[in-house]
Amino acid sequence: MKKILILLFLFNGFQFMIAQVKEDKVITGIIASDSTKLAGISVFNFTNKMIAVSDAQGCFSIQAKVGDILSFSGIDYKLLRKYVYKFEYESGALEVNMTFNAIELDEVIINKYANITAENLGIIPKGQIKFTPQERRLYSGSGGVQGFFNFISGERDVLKMNVEIEKKELLLKKMEYLFGNKYYTNTLKIPQELIKGFQYYCVEDPEFVESLNFKNKTMSMFLITNLATVYNKIRIEE
């Protein structure tokens, strides 16, 4: 009898917890760093897979509910994960403060001795695979007990997603190096406030990504012109 009462208590408690689960609703937030509003920050909801990007005022809107985990990532800022609390869900607003992250230099090349590398000096074996920071985290968390735990908990999927986000951030940095803001506004006719959104649009194109990875600026300029034409047409039609 005692066991039955315990089971009934647990069952009722579980039903109560289910009843407390809220439905997704639009939550508006502001992303800043040291009071500076951040534009172009990617927001990802791990639960419903929704994605948003902050505007020039650092504002974004995304569907979420209590208990969802949001991921915030952007160039030069540390990856941030945030739990959606009940008071934030009920108010429909949240504030996010991100930390600036200094650019990590993988290698410094002095032109006079450009042929001197860590491989030539024997510091690392020749042909060794070079991992990015997020790739190293994925690799280190894929084996042994930790790898098994990451697989069961879903953390491995998060690590894989971080690798993809990092790749896009590196591509965006290459775009910033190749094309200045005036090129977007004057040549491609992209409004100033839509430059970041257009950049994200470009790095989803496989052919353009390939031209960036192979450092083919001529091809990149040709492709980005075509992408801008399509982007502007879609923007005007909407």
SESE-32490 format. One record per residue (C-alpha): residue number from 0; residue in one letter; x, y, z. Coordinates in Angstrom, 1 decimal, decimal comma. Each point is the difference from the previous one (the first is absolute). Layout:
<atoms>
[NUM "A" [X Y Z]] ...
</atoms>
This chain:
<atoms>
[0 "M" [0,0 0,0 0,0]] [1 "K" [2,8 2,4 0,9]] [2 "K" [1,7 -0,7 -3,3]] [3 "I" [-3,2 0,7 -1,9]] [4 "L" [-0,4 3,4 1,8]] [5 "I" [3,5 0,9 -0,9]] [6 "L" [-0,5 -0,9 -3,6]] [7 "L" [-3,3 2,0 -0,1]] [8 "F" [1,8 3,0 1,5]] [9 "L" [2,8 -0,2 -2,5]] [10 "F" [-2,5 -0,3 -2,9]] [11 "N" [-2,1 2,9 1,2]] [12 "G" [3,2 2,1 0,4]] [13 "F" [1,1 -0,9 -3,5]] [14 "Q" [-3,4 1,1 -1,3]] [15 "F" [0,3 3,3 1,9]] [16 "M" [3,4 0,6 -1,6]] [17 "I" [-1,4 -0,7 -3,5]] [18 "A" [-2,9 2,5 0,7]] [19 "Q" [2,6 2,7 0,9]] [20 "V" [1,7 -0,3 -3,4]] [21 "K" [-0,8 3,2 -1,9]] [22 "E" [-0,6 0,3 -3,7]] [23 "D" [2,5 1,8 -2,3]] [24 "K" [-0,5 3,7 -0,3]] [25 "V" [2,0 2,9 -1,5]] [26 "I" [2,6 1,4 2,4]] [27 "T" [1,8 3,3 -0,8]] [28 "G" [3,5 0,6 1,2]] [29 "I" [2,8 2,5 -0,1]] [30 "I" [3,7 -1,1 -0,4]] [31 "A" [2,8 2,2 1,2]] [32 "S" [3,6 0,0 1,2]] [33 "D" [1,0 2,7 2,5]] [34 "S" [-3,1 2,0 -0,9]] [35 "T" [0,8 -0,2 -3,7]] [36 "K" [-2,9 -1,5 -2,1]] [37 "L" [1,2 -2,9 -2,1]] [38 "A" [-1,3 -0,5 -3,6]] [39 "G" [0,3 -3,2 -1,9]] [40 "I" [0,0 -2,4 2,9]] [41 "S" [-1,4 -3,4 -0,8]] [42 "V" [-2,6 -1,4 2,4]] [43 "F" [-0,9 -3,7 -0,1]] [44 "N" [-2,6 -1,8 2,1]] [45 "F" [1,2 -3,6 0,6]] [46 "T" [-3,6 -1,2 0,7]] [47 "N" [-2,0 1,2 -3,0]] [48 "K" [3,0 0,6 -2,3]] [49 "M" [-1,1 3,6 -0,6]] [50 "I" [2,6 2,5 -1,1]] [51 "A" [0,1 3,8 0,2]] [52 "V" [2,6 2,8 -0,6]] [53 "S" [0,2 3,2 2,0]] [54 "D" [-0,5 3,3 -1,9]] [55 "A" [2,0 3,3 0,2]] [56 "Q" [-1,5 0,8 3,4]] [57 "G" [0,9 -3,4 1,4]] [58 "C" [-3,6 -1,2 0,0]] [59 "F" [-1,3 -3,4 -1,0]] [60 "S" [-3,2 -2,0 0,2]] [61 "I" [-0,3 -3,8 0,3]] [62 "Q" [-2,6 -2,6 1,0]] [63 "A" [0,9 -1,7 3,3]] [64 "K" [-1,5 -1,3 3,3]] [65 "V" [1,1 -0,5 3,6]] [66 "G" [3,0 -2,4 0,1]] [67 "D" [1,2 0,5 -3,5]] [68 "I" [3,7 0,6 -0,5]] [69 "L" [1,0 2,8 -2,4]] [70 "S" [3,5 0,3 -1,6]] [71 "F" [1,5 3,4 -0,8]] [72 "S" [3,0 0,1 -2,4]] [73 "G" [1,7 2,8 -1,9]] [74 "I" [3,3 1,1 -1,5]] [75 "D" [2,4 1,1 2,7]] [76 "Y" [-2,3 -1,0 2,9]] [77 "K" [0,1 -3,1 2,2]] [78 "L" [-2,7 -2,6 -0,6]] [79 "L" [-2,8 0,4 2,6]] [80 "R" [-2,8 -2,4 1,0]] [81 "K" [-2,9 1,2 2,0]] [82 "Y" [-2,9 -1,7 1,8]] [83 "V" [-3,4 1,6 -0,5]] [84 "Y" [-1,5 0,6 3,5]] [85 "K" [-3,6 0,2 0,9]] [86 "F" [0,0 3,8 0,7]] [87 "E" [1,6 0,6 -3,4]] [88 "Y" [-2,6 -2,1 -1,7]] [89 "E" [-2,8 1,8 1,8]] [90 "S" [1,3 3,4 -0,7]] [91 "G" [0,9 -0,9 -3,6]] [92 "A" [3,3 1,8 0,3]] [93 "L" [3,6 -0,8 0,9]] [94 "E" [3,4 1,7 0,0]] [95 "V" [3,2 -1,7 -1,1]] [96 "N" [3,5 1,2 0,7]] [97 "M" [2,8 -1,5 -2,1]] [98 "T" [3,8 0,1 0,7]] [99 "F" [2,4 1,2 -2,6]] [100 "N" [2,5 -2,6 -1,1]] [101 "A" [3,4 0,9 -1,3]] [102 "I" [0,8 -1,5 -3,4]] [103 "E" [2,0 -3,2 0,4]] [104 "L" [3,0 -0,1 -2,4]] [105 "D" [0,8 -3,5 -1,2]] [106 "E" [3,3 1,0 -1,7]] [107 "V" [2,2 3,1 -0,4]] [108 "I" [1,9 0,3 -3,3]] [109 "I" [2,9 2,3 -0,5]] [110 "N" [0,4 0,7 -3,7]] [111 "K" [3,8 -0,2 0,0]] [112 "Y" [-0,1 -3,5 1,4]] [113 "A" [-3,4 -1,1 -1,5]] [114 "N" [1,3 -3,6 -0,5]] [115 "I" [0,7 -0,4 3,7]] [116 "T" [-3,0 -1,9 1,6]] [117 "A" [-0,6 -2,1 3,1]] [118 "E" [0,3 -3,1 -2,3]] [119 "N" [3,3 1,0 -1,5]] [120 "L" [1,4 0,7 3,5]] [121 "G" [-1,1 -3,5 1,2]] [122 "I" [-2,3 1,4 2,6]] [123 "I" [-2,9 -2,0 -1,4]] [124 "P" [0,0 -3,0 -2,4]] [125 "K" [-0,4 0,8 -3,7]] [126 "G" [-3,5 -0,6 -1,4]] [127 "Q" [-1,6 0,2 3,4]] [128 "I" [-3,7 1,0 -0,1]] [129 "K" [-0,6 3,5 1,3]] [130 "F" [-3,1 0,5 2,0]] [131 "T" [-1,9 3,2 0,7]] [132 "P" [-0,9 0,7 3,7]] [133 "Q" [-3,5 -1,4 -0,4]] [134 "E" [1,2 -3,0 -2,0]] [135 "R" [2,4 -0,8 2,9]] [136 "R" [-2,8 0,1 2,4]] [137 "L" [-2,0 -2,4 -2,2]] [138 "Y" [2,9 -2,3 -0,4]] [139 "S" [0,9 -0,1 3,7]] [140 "G" [-3,6 -0,6 0,9]] [141 "S" [-0,6 -2,9 -2,4]] [142 "G" [1,9 -2,8 1,6]] [143 "G" [-0,1 -2,1 3,2]] [144 "V" [-2,5 0,5 2,8]] [145 "Q" [-0,3 3,7 -0,8]] [146 "G" [-0,9 -0,8 -3,6]] [147 "F" [-2,7 -2,4 1,1]] [148 "F" [-1,4 2,5 2,5]] [149 "N" [0,0 2,7 -2,7]] [150 "F" [-1,8 -2,3 -2,4]] [151 "I" [-2,7 -1,0 2,5]] [152 "S" [-0,6 3,6 1,3]] [153 "G" [0,0 1,6 -3,5]] [154 "E" [3,1 2,1 0,7]] [155 "R" [1,7 -1,5 -3,0]] [156 "D" [-2,7 1,6 -2,2]] [157 "V" [0,7 3,3 1,7]] [158 "L" [3,7 -0,4 -0,6]] [159 "K" [-0,6 -0,8 -3,7]] [160 "M" [-2,2 3,1 -0,4]] [161 "N" [2,7 2,2 1,7]] [162 "V" [2,4 -1,3 -2,7]] [163 "E" [-2,4 1,1 -2,7]] [164 "I" [-0,5 3,4 1,6]] [165 "E" [3,7 0,5 0,3]] [166 "K" [0,5 -0,8 -3,7]] [167 "K" [-2,6 2,7 -0,9]] [168 "E" [1,6 2,5 2,3]] [169 "L" [3,4 -0,6 -1,7]] [170 "L" [-1,7 0,5 -3,4]] [171 "L" [-1,5 3,2 1,2]] [172 "K" [3,4 1,2 1,1]] [173 "K" [1,3 -0,7 -3,5]] [174 "M" [-2,8 2,0 -1,5]] [175 "E" [0,7 2,9 2,3]] [176 "Y" [3,6 0,0 -1,1]] [177 "L" [-0,9 -0,2 -3,8]] [178 "F" [-2,9 2,4 -0,1]] [179 "G" [-0,5 3,3 1,9]] [180 "N" [-3,4 1,5 0,9]] [181 "K" [0,2 2,4 -2,9]] [182 "Y" [0,3 -2,9 -2,5]] [183 "Y" [-3,3 -1,4 1,3]] [184 "T" [-1,9 3,3 0,0]] [185 "N" [1,4 1,7 -3,1]] [186 "T" [0,8 -3,0 -2,3]] [187 "L" [-2,4 -2,7 1,1]] [188 "K" [-2,8 2,4 1,1]] [189 "I" [-0,4 -1,7 3,4]] [190 "P" [-1,4 2,3 2,7]] [191 "Q" [2,4 0,6 2,9]] [192 "E" [-2,3 -1,6 2,5]] [193 "L" [-0,4 -3,2 -2,1]] [194 "I" [3,8 -0,6 -0,6]] [195 "K" [0,3 -2,5 2,8]] [196 "G" [-3,1 -1,9 -1,1]] [197 "F" [1,3 -0,1 -3,6]] [198 "Q" [3,3 -1,4 1,1]] [199 "Y" [-1,8 -2,8 1,8]] [200 "Y" [-1,9 -0,6 -3,2]] [201 "C" [3,2 -0,2 -2,0]] [202 "V" [1,8 -2,6 2,2]] [203 "E" [-3,0 -2,4 -0,5]] [204 "D" [1,0 -0,2 -3,7]] [205 "P" [2,4 -2,9 -0,6]] [206 "E" [1,6 1,4 -3,1]] [207 "F" [0,7 3,4 1,7]] [208 "V" [1,4 -1,8 3,1]] [209 "E" [2,3 -2,0 -2,3]] [210 "S" [1,4 3,1 -1,6]] [211 "L" [0,7 1,5 3,5]] [212 "N" [1,7 -3,1 1,2]] [213 "F" [2,3 -0,1 -3,1]] [214 "K" [0,6 3,8 0,3]] [215 "N" [-1,2 0,6 -3,5]] [216 "K" [-1,0 3,7 0,3]] [217 "T" [-0,9 0,4 -3,7]] [218 "M" [-2,5 -2,9 0,2]] [219 "S" [-1,3 1,2 3,4]] [220 "M" [-0,7 3,5 -1,5]] [221 "F" [-1,8 -1,6 -2,9]] [222 "L" [-2,1 -2,2 2,2]] [223 "I" [-0,9 2,6 2,6]] [224 "T" [-1,3 2,3 -2,8]] [225 "N" [-2,4 -2,7 -1,1]] [226 "L" [-1,0 -0,8 3,6]] [227 "A" [-0,6 3,7 0,6]] [228 "T" [-2,3 0,2 -3,1]] [229 "V" [-2,1 -2,9 1,3]] [230 "Y" [0,0 1,3 3,6]] [231 "N" [-1,1 3,5 -1,0]] [232 "K" [-2,8 -1,5 -2,2]] [233 "I" [-1,3 -2,2 2,9]] [234 "R" [0,2 3,0 2,3]] [235 "I" [-1,9 2,3 -2,3]] [236 "E" [-2,7 -2,6 -0,6]] [237 "E" [-0,5 -0,6 3,7]] 
</atoms>
